[in-house]
Amino acid sequence: MMERVGEMTKQELWEMLEAIVEQKILELLGDPDERFELREEIRARLERQRERVLRGDRGIAFEALLERFGE
């Protein structure tokens, strides 16, 4: 990343601002999910999903979902 804001691209500036705003919101409000427990069946499902993605499975194409559910 550039050292000076004037040398940044619009995309770099936008990404930096997003990160700053997100960080500040988390500081002020905290993590809204921290009081919840992750049930074991959900944890297992997320792990299976993660493994499939790591193997290259990307699931159902967006276009196929549009056809299936109509839009």
N, C-alpha and C positions, 0 to 999 in steps of 0.2 A: 504494500500500500504506500501511497505517496506520503511525504512528510508535511506537505502544505495543502490546505484545502483547495487553494487555487489551482493546484496541479492534478487534482482528482477528477476522474470522470464522473458524470452524473450518476452512473450505476454505483461506483465506489462510495460516493457521498450518500446515496440512498441507503446502501447496505450498512454503512457506519451509523447513520441516524436510526435505522430500524433496530440495530443491536443496542444502541444507547437507550432508546425508548423502552424496549423490552426489558432490559436490565433494571431500569428505574422503576417500572411497573412492578416487577417481581420484588424489588426492595421495599416498595411501599405497601403492596398488597400481600406479598408472600405467595407461595405455591398453593393454589386453591385445592389441589388434590392431595396435599400432604397428610391430611387427617384421615384419608381413606386407605383401607387395606386392599391390596391386590389379591383377589381370591386365587387359589391354586389353579382352578380350571382356566381362568383367564390368563394367568402366567404361562401355563402349558400351551395354550392356544397361540399366544404371542411368540413363544419360542418356536413352535412349529412353523408359524408364518415367517419368522425371521430366517429359519433354515431354508425354507422354500425360496425366498428371495435371494439368499446367498448362492443357491444352486442355479439361479437364473430364471426361476419361475416368476413371472410378473402378473399372474392372475388373468382376469378377464379384461379384454380391451375395452376402453371407454366407449368406442363405437358400438360394440356388442351390447353393452349395458343400455345405451340409448335405444337400440332396436328392441331390446327385451322389455324395457319399462316405458318406452314411447316418449319421445320428446322431439 
